[in-house]
Amino acid sequence: MEKETLKNIFNFLEENERHQTPFLWKWVNNYLTKEDLNVKGDLDLEFSKKTSLPEGLKVGGNLDLSYSNITSLPEGLKVGDNLYIFRSPLKEYTSDELREMIKPGFIKGIIFR
């Protein structure tokens, strides 16, 4: 199915059925809005092929980047709970380095490797 057709379907569902378009789909297809960057719960980006996260991302719960290709974290990233980086390039950094990378952001929970 074409990207534009999917976009129209997701727009219809958001407007008429109150279903949110999946963050991952919007991110991969470059349709993220400023509002999309404030995720209230958990965000699962396992197996993502992208190498960087969008600036301004705030995740209220857990952020799972396991098995992803993410190589760095954006300045100002806010994670309200745990960060999971199993089998991702981020596991090469120490927890202190990761926390320094995102300042003035924060990771409130544990960084699981």
Residue, then its C-alpha position, 0 to 999 in steps of 0.5 A: m500500500e502506498k505511503e500517501t494512502l496509509k496516511n489518509i487512512f490514519n488521518f481518517l481514523e484519527e479524525n473519526e474514530r479517535h485512534q492515534t497513528p502509530f508513532l513508529w509509522k509517523w517517525v519512519n515516514n517523516y510525519l511527526t508533529k511537535e505534539d507527537l514528540n510528547v509520548k504519555g506512556d511507553l515507546d517501543l522502537e525495537f528493531s528500528k532501522k533509523t540511527s537517530l531519535p527526533e529532537g524534543l522527544k519526551v517519553g512518559g514511561n519506558l523507552d525501548l531501543s533494543y535491537s535498534n540501530i540508534t547510535s546516539l541520543p538527542e540532547g534534551l531527551k526525557v524518559g520518565d522510566n527505564l531505557y532499554i538498549f539491549r543489542s543496540p549501538l548505545k550499549e557501548y556507552t556507559s550509563d553516565e555517558l548516555r545521561e551526559m549525552i541528553k543533558p538537560g534531559f533525563i532518564k529517571g529509571i534504570i538503563f538496561r543493557 
